[in-house]
Amino acid sequence: MNSNEGNNDDRGFVLQLMMRAEKKVKEYAETMHEIRRLQMRAERDKDYIEQLNNFIRAEGQQPVSIKETPPLGSGVGKPGNRAKGLPLRKIQWDGMTINDIIGNILNGTPEVIYHHTELIPLVYEIDSDSDLRKVLPNVRSALQKGARDGLWDKPSRGRFKAKATVEQGTLVQA
């Protein structure tokens, strides 16, 4: 083996590392630009809501409140964000447990029978199949445990619906 071959392999490896690093730097810059753009949009929306609230107050009505969101952190320790790799939950489920979320969805549409893969996009911001695979075990186990605990019914494999009981000839949600 020639000693130059080893150097070429090292140079190729370093070149690949440099190319990957440059690609990630570009992605990072694009992401930061998008964050700044969204922050500006949020500020414009907030200002607009505040202007509308001035008119609402002038009409003697209660102004619309603006929910302030905390700055982005690691997400660790918050319900639904136990790991950095999980996709974010939709904003209406902020601070709720997965069982509460599933219960709200199922009880909100008691006539619908959901497959566990149909519930995931209702709970999480899913952008790819990878995101779906990340949360699938968590949602599936929560659904199965909830069915065992009597929180909702499991009419068939992988399908769940709101728990219903029959009282005096009418269907009543439990």
GIKA-V129231 format. One line per field, one symbol per residue. ss: DSSP state (2 for helix, 1 for strand, 0 for the rest). phi: phi as a letter, one per 30 degrees, with the letter a starting at -180 (. if undefined). burial: b if it has 16 or more other ideal C-beta (glycine too) atoms within 10 Angstrom, else e. A space follows every 10 residues. Layout:
ss=???
phi=???
burial=???
//
This chain:
ss=0022222222 2222222222 2222222222 2222222222 2222222222 2222222200 0000000000 0000000100 1000000010 2220000222 2222222200 0001122222 2221000022 2222222222 2222222200 0111110011 1101111001 1110
phi=.ddddddddd dddddddddd dddddddddd dddddddddd dddddddddd dddddddddi cddddcddcd ddbdidjcei bdbddddddd ddceicdddd ddedddddbd dcccdeddde ddccdccadd ddddcedddd dddddddddi dacbdadicb bddbbcbhic dbdd
burial=eeeeeeeeee eeeeeeeeee eeeeeeeeee eeeeeeeeee eeeeeeeeee eebeeeeeee eeeeeeeeee eeeeeeeeeb beeeeebbbe eebeebebee bbbebbbeeb eebbebeebb ebbbebeeee bbebbeebbe ebbeebbeee bbbeeeeeeb bbbeeeeeee eeee
//
